[in-house]
Each structure stands twice: as structure tokens, then as C-alpha cells.
Amino acid sequence: MTPEYVLDLGKNALMIALIVTGPPLISGLVVGLLVSIFQATTQIQDMTLSFLPKLIAGILAVILAAPWMMNHVLTYTHNILSNLGQFVK
């Protein structure tokens, strides 16, 4: 196994992690921004008001994107396991 191959494996693992965590993070970011704008315009400064919508948006994003995320993880896992013989050499 060459150093380039190990670096490519690490790069692919990081890309899969970023792809899988993207939908919940982006939805939380958008909802947090909207709640912050709402709080700034109404001058309501309650911490639970910003936490609960972000939590709900993150859960909904995971539920809606679960098949897509699972497909990426399973494809990466299949590629790793199918090339397992190259790791042992």
C-alpha cells in the first residue's frame, strides 16, 4: 500500500463525513439564522427559542436525507471491504 493510497483513503473518509453531516448542519444553520433575525426584530432573548427549532430542523434533515446519506456510507464501506486484500499486503 503506497502513501498516496493511504492519503486517498483518508481524503475519501473525510469527504464522506462532510457529505453525511452536511444536511443537518446546513438546516441548523439556516434555521438558526432565521430565528436570530426573528429574535433581533422582536427583541425576544430566550435561549430555548433558538435551540428547539434548530433541534427539530436537524432531526427532520436527518430523517429526510437518511436514505441518501446511508447510500453514501454503504458505497464507501463496500469499496473499503472489496479492496481489503490491498490493505493486507
N, CA, C and O of each residue as an XYZ file, in Angstrom:
356
protein
N       0.856     -1.169      0.000
C       0.000      0.000      0.000
C       0.901      1.230      0.000
O       1.777      1.377      0.852
N       0.673      2.096     -0.955
C       1.512      3.275     -1.109
C       0.993      4.419     -0.235
O      -0.175      4.420      0.153
N       1.837      5.374      0.069
C       1.383      6.530      0.846
C       0.278      7.325      0.144
O      -0.594      7.899      0.797
N       0.325      7.352     -1.190
C      -0.721      8.055     -1.936
C      -2.064      7.385     -1.753
O      -3.092      8.058     -1.666
N      -2.065      6.054     -1.692
C      -3.304      5.312     -1.489
C      -3.881      5.572     -0.099
O      -5.093      5.722      0.059
N      -3.012      5.624      0.899
C      -3.463      5.916      2.261
C      -4.026      7.332      2.340
O      -5.056      7.555      2.976
N      -3.364      8.280      1.704
C      -3.872      9.652      1.687
C      -5.210      9.748      0.962
O      -6.091     10.504      1.371
N      -5.358      8.979     -0.114
C      -6.623      8.962     -0.840
C      -7.740      8.365      0.016
O      -8.871      8.851     -0.010
N      -7.428      7.314      0.772
C      -8.418      6.737      1.686
C      -8.838      7.742      2.749
O     -10.025      7.875      3.048
N      -7.882      8.441      3.312
C      -8.190      9.454      4.316
C      -9.010     10.598      3.746
O      -9.941     11.086      4.387
N      -8.659     11.024      2.536
C      -9.413     12.098      1.881
C     -10.849     11.672      1.612
O     -11.782     12.446      1.824
N     -11.025     10.438      1.144
C     -12.375      9.935      0.886
C     -13.187      9.809      2.174
O     -14.385     10.092      2.187
N     -12.540      9.388      3.248
C     -13.244      9.276      4.527
C     -13.704     10.645      5.018
O     -14.824     10.787      5.510
N     -12.845     11.648      4.885
C     -13.231     13.000      5.289
C     -14.345     13.559      4.411
O     -15.246     14.234      4.909
N     -14.292     13.287      3.118
C     -15.336     13.761      2.219
C     -16.677     13.112      2.534
O     -17.710     13.780      2.507
N     -16.669     11.822      2.831
C     -17.915     11.137      3.202
C     -18.451     11.715      4.502
O     -19.659     11.914      4.635
N     -17.579     11.988      5.458
C     -18.029     12.580      6.724
C     -18.644     13.952      6.494
O     -19.668     14.277      7.095
N     -18.037     14.758      5.636
C     -18.592     16.079      5.336
C     -19.918     15.980      4.590
O     -20.844     16.742      4.869
N     -20.014     15.054      3.654
C     -21.244     14.886      2.888
C     -22.382     14.419      3.788
O     -23.507     14.908      3.678
N     -22.090     13.476      4.676
C     -23.136     12.913      5.531
C     -23.599     13.921      6.583
O     -24.785     13.965      6.911
N     -22.698     14.717      7.106
C     -23.093     15.678      8.140
C     -23.586     16.995      7.571
O     -24.034     17.864      8.319
N     -23.509     17.154      6.258
C     -23.919     18.407      5.629
C     -25.384     18.786      5.801
O     -25.665     19.895      6.257
N     -26.331     17.913      5.456
C     -27.740     18.309      5.548
C     -28.197     18.761      6.941
O     -28.863     19.792      7.036
N     -27.874     18.045      8.025
C     -28.309     18.549      9.333
C     -27.618     19.862      9.724
O     -28.236     20.732     10.338
N     -26.351     20.000      9.370
C     -25.644     21.226      9.720
C     -26.163     22.429      8.947
O     -26.323     23.513      9.509
N     -26.425     22.238      7.669
C     -26.934     23.343      6.862
C     -28.336     23.738      7.296
O     -28.650     24.926      7.367
N     -29.191     22.746      7.592
C     -30.541     23.081      8.048
C     -30.498     23.783      9.398
O     -31.261     24.722      9.625
N     -29.628     23.352     10.290
C     -29.481     24.037     11.574
C     -28.968     25.449     11.417
O     -29.388     26.351     12.142
N     -28.063     25.649     10.475
C     -27.528     26.979     10.203
C     -28.611     27.912      9.680
O     -28.724     29.050     10.135
N     -29.406     27.438      8.727
C     -30.455     28.272      8.145
C     -31.533     28.599      9.180
O     -31.961     29.747      9.295
N     -31.964     27.595      9.926
C     -32.987     27.835     10.944
C     -32.442     28.736     12.049
O     -33.164     29.602     12.545
N     -31.202     28.553     12.436
C     -30.597     29.426     13.446
C     -30.526     30.869     12.990
O     -30.773     31.789     13.769
N     -30.189     31.064     11.730
C     -30.146     32.416     11.184
C     -31.537     33.047     11.170
O     -31.693     34.211     11.539
N     -32.543     32.289     10.750
C     -33.910     32.812     10.734
C     -34.418     33.133     12.135
O     -35.076     34.153     12.342
N     -34.115     32.267     13.093
C     -34.536     32.516     14.474
C     -33.806     33.729     15.035
O     -34.398     34.524     15.765
N     -32.541     33.878     14.705
C     -31.787     35.044     15.176
C     -32.350     36.342     14.617
O     -32.445     37.339     15.332
N     -32.723     36.332     13.338
C     -33.341     37.519     12.752
C     -34.666     37.812     13.428
O     -34.980     38.968     13.711
N     -35.449     36.764     13.691
C     -36.727     36.942     14.393
C     -36.515     37.497     15.798
O     -37.244     38.389     16.231
N     -35.520     36.973     16.509
C     -35.241     37.458     17.860
C     -34.750     38.896     17.841
O     -35.079     39.675     18.735
N     -33.977     39.252     16.846
C     -33.465     40.622     16.777
C     -34.582     41.612     16.465
O     -34.587     42.731     16.979
N     -35.517     41.204     15.630
C     -36.604     42.137     15.284
C     -37.629     42.263     16.388
O     -38.210     43.332     16.570
N     -37.865     41.192     17.131
C     -38.862     41.252     18.206
C     -38.239     41.511     19.572
O     -38.966     41.723     20.543
N     -36.941     41.499     19.672
C     -36.191     41.706     20.909
C     -36.536     40.670     21.979
O     -36.534     40.976     23.172
N     -36.829     39.452     21.546
C     -37.023     38.324     22.468
C     -35.666     37.649     22.623
O     -35.079     37.211     21.634
N     -35.169     37.560     23.835
C     -33.846     36.981     24.073
C     -33.961     35.726     24.931
O     -33.439     35.681     26.045
N     -34.637     34.721     24.419
C     -34.804     33.461     25.131
C     -33.930     32.404     24.462
O     -34.028     32.201     23.251
N     -33.084     31.735     25.224
C     -32.151     30.759     24.659
C     -32.877     29.524     24.131
O     -32.441     28.935     23.141
N     -33.973     29.121     24.771
C     -34.680     27.931     24.315
C     -35.369     28.176     22.979
O     -35.618     27.235     22.225
N     -35.673     29.415     22.689
C     -36.315     29.731     21.411
C     -35.382     29.443     20.247
O     -35.856     29.090     19.167
N     -34.100     29.577     20.423
C     -33.166     29.292     19.334
C     -32.756     27.819     19.300
O     -32.392     27.310     18.239
N     -32.809     27.132     20.427
C     -32.346     25.749     20.478
C     -33.362     24.776     19.894
O     -32.998     23.915     19.092
N     -34.604     24.896     20.275
C     -35.612     23.932     19.869
C     -35.856     23.899     18.354
O     -35.917     22.804     17.794
N     -35.998     25.025     17.667
C     -36.171     24.944     16.201
C     -34.967     24.336     15.483
O     -35.136     23.617     14.498
N     -33.752     24.618     15.965
C     -32.564     24.026     15.346
C     -32.545     22.517     15.556
O     -32.162     21.768     14.658
N     -32.953     22.075     16.726
C     -33.000     20.648     17.018
C     -34.022     19.953     16.120
O     -33.744     18.894     15.557
N     -35.191     20.550     15.991
C     -36.234     19.964     15.145
C     -35.798     19.949     13.685
O     -36.026     18.963     12.984
N     -35.178     21.023     13.221
C     -34.712     21.082     11.827
C     -33.625     20.037     11.573
O     -33.608     19.406     10.516
N     -32.733     19.853     12.521
C     -31.684     18.842     12.365
C     -32.251     17.435     12.305
O     -31.815     16.618     11.494
N     -33.223     17.151     13.163
C     -33.849     15.826     13.163
C     -34.598     15.594     11.860
O     -34.509     14.513     11.279
N     -35.337     16.598     11.396
C     -36.054     16.456     10.127
C     -35.093     16.279      8.953
O     -35.367     15.508      8.033
N     -33.981     16.983      8.986
C     -32.995     16.838      7.908
C     -32.409     15.438      7.896
O     -32.194     14.862      6.829
N     -32.150     14.888      9.068
C     -31.612     13.525      9.139
C     -32.658     12.529      8.643
O     -32.327     11.598      7.909
N     -33.906     12.717      9.037
C     -34.959     11.797      8.598
C     -35.147     11.865      7.084
O     -35.271     10.833      6.425
N     -35.168     13.079      6.535
C     -35.400     13.221      5.102
C     -34.198     12.793      4.263
O     -34.372     12.262      3.167
N     -33.004     13.012      4.751
C     -31.798     12.693      3.970
C     -31.191     11.352      4.347
O     -30.126     11.006      3.835
N     -31.825     10.586      5.219
C     -31.252      9.321      5.675
C     -30.979      8.338      4.537
O     -29.901      7.744      4.514
N     -31.900      8.137      3.594
C     -31.561      7.193      2.504
C     -30.361      7.648      1.669
O     -29.522      6.835      1.283
N     -30.289      8.933      1.399
C     -29.179      9.474      0.616
C     -27.865      9.329      1.385
O     -26.850      8.918      0.821
N     -27.893      9.667      2.671
C     -26.678      9.560      3.487
C     -26.259      8.099      3.635
O     -25.073      7.779      3.556
N     -27.234      7.211      3.850
C     -26.917      5.792      4.006
C     -26.339      5.220      2.714
O     -25.463      4.357      2.762
N     -26.813      5.684      1.572
C     -26.275      5.226      0.301
C     -24.797      5.587      0.171
O     -23.994      4.769     -0.277
N     -24.436      6.807      0.561
C     -23.031      7.217      0.503
C     -22.166      6.391      1.457
O     -21.073      5.960      1.091
N     -22.650      6.175      2.664
C     -21.873      5.410      3.649
C     -21.729      3.951      3.208
O     -20.651      3.369      3.335
N     -22.802      3.364      2.695
C     -22.731      1.970      2.258
C     -21.822      1.801      1.039
O     -21.104      0.806      0.935
N     -21.849      2.758      0.127
C     -20.964      2.694     -1.033
C     -19.496      2.777     -0.603
O     -18.656      2.025     -1.098
N     -19.196      3.687      0.314
C     -17.825      3.820      0.804
C     -17.392      2.548      1.542
O     -16.273      2.070      1.358
N     -18.282      2.006      2.375
C     -17.961      0.786      3.120
C     -17.756     -0.383      2.168
O     -16.846     -1.188      2.361
N     -18.586     -0.481      1.154
C     -18.434     -1.556      0.166
C     -17.084     -1.437     -0.555
O     -16.403     -2.439     -0.771
N     -16.704     -0.219     -0.922
C     -15.409     -0.023     -1.584
C     -14.247     -0.401     -0.677
O     -13.275     -1.009     -1.125
N     -14.347     -0.043      0.593
C     -13.279     -0.392      1.548
C     -13.188     -1.910      1.714
O     -12.098     -2.479      1.663
N     -14.332     -2.559      1.911
C     -14.313     -4.002      2.145
C     -13.949     -4.794      0.886
O     -13.328     -5.852      0.982
N     -14.322     -4.299     -0.271
C     -13.960     -5.017     -1.503
C     -12.471     -4.896     -1.810
O     -11.921     -5.754     -2.500
N     -11.814     -3.864     -1.320
C     -10.367     -3.683     -1.522
C      -9.560     -4.086     -0.297
O      -8.416     -3.658     -0.145
N     -10.127     -4.888      0.563
C      -9.475     -5.268      1.805
C      -8.167     -6.039      1.553
O      -7.237     -5.960      2.355
N      -8.100     -6.764      0.465
C      -6.890     -7.512      0.140
C      -5.698     -6.620     -0.099
O      -4.565     -7.028      0.157
N      -5.921     -5.409     -0.585
C      -4.821     -4.475     -0.823
C      -4.256     -3.930      0.472
O      -3.096     -3.520      0.512
N      -5.045     -3.914      1.528
C      -4.575     -3.369      2.811
C      -3.627     -4.332      3.516
O      -2.747     -3.899      4.260
N      -3.797     -5.624      3.292
C      -3.029     -6.640      3.999
C      -1.627     -6.789      3.425
O      -0.695     -7.148      4.145
N      -1.475     -6.520      2.161
C      -0.164     -6.704      1.500
C       0.928     -5.976      2.195
O       2.079     -6.032      1.764
